Amino acid sequence: MGRTIPSFRIALEQEIETWKHYKKALSKGSRRNLEELFNAARNYCSAASNAVRPIRFQGMFMAIVAEHGMRLANIANETEKMRLEIHARD
């Protein structure tokens, strides 16, 4: 028997494809940023597929949020390290 719904990876690529006109309307730098967001969603594809959400954008969005959360945590850690280094010099 065939599948009735595509895998999340395929569904994600289909969702990304629906954003192509939006992407074309962006500046070159913004297009790169949007592609980074799409890549973040691709990186979390397995987790998003395990969420089993009927609306594929939800998994894509949560993957992007998770990626940004991780980036913010890294920035906060690096900032704290710099603050401690500066404080240790004083």
C-alpha positions in Angstrom: 0.0 0.0 0.0 1.2 3.5 -0.8 1.3 6.3 1.7 -1.6 8.6 2.0 0.5 11.6 3.1 4.1 12.5 2.0 7.0 12.2 4.5 7.6 15.4 6.4 10.8 16.0 4.4 8.9 16.0 1.2 6.1 18.1 2.7 8.6 20.6 4.0 10.1 21.0 0.5 6.6 21.5 -0.9 5.9 24.1 1.7 9.2 25.9 1.0 8.3 25.8 -2.7 5.1 27.7 -1.9 7.2 30.6 -0.7 9.1 31.1 -4.0 7.2 34.2 -5.1 7.8 35.8 -1.7 11.5 34.9 -1.9 11.8 36.5 -5.3 10.4 39.7 -4.0 13.1 40.0 -1.4 16.5 41.7 -1.7 19.5 39.4 -2.2 20.6 39.6 1.4 17.0 38.9 2.6 16.8 35.9 0.3 20.0 34.5 1.9 18.4 35.0 5.3 15.2 33.3 4.2 17.2 30.4 2.8 19.0 30.1 6.2 15.6 29.8 7.9 14.6 27.1 5.4 17.8 25.3 6.1 17.1 25.5 9.9 13.8 23.8 9.2 15.5 21.1 7.2 17.9 20.5 10.0 15.1 19.8 12.4 13.1 17.7 9.9 13.2 14.5 12.0 11.9 16.2 15.1 9.2 18.0 13.1 8.0 14.8 11.6 7.7 13.2 15.0 5.4 16.1 16.1 2.8 14.8 13.7 1.1 18.1 13.0 -1.5 18.3 10.2 -0.4 21.7 9.1 3.2 21.3 7.8 4.0 25.0 8.4 3.7 24.4 12.1 6.7 21.9 12.1 8.7 24.3 9.9 8.0 27.2 12.2 8.9 25.3 15.3 12.1 24.2 13.7 13.0 27.8 12.9 12.1 28.9 16.5 14.2 26.1 17.9 17.2 27.2 15.8 16.8 30.8 16.8 16.5 29.8 20.5 19.8 27.8 20.2 21.5 30.8 18.5 20.2 33.2 21.2 21.5 30.9 23.9 24.9 30.7 22.2 25.0 34.5 22.0 24.0 34.8 25.7 26.8 32.4 26.7 29.4 34.1 24.6 28.3 37.5 26.0 28.5 36.2 29.5 32.0 34.8 28.8 33.1 38.2 27.5 31.6 40.0 30.5 33.5 37.7 32.9 36.7 38.2 31.0 36.3 42.0 31.1 35.4 41.8 34.8 38.4 39.6 35.6 40.7 42.2 33.9 39.4 45.0 36.2 
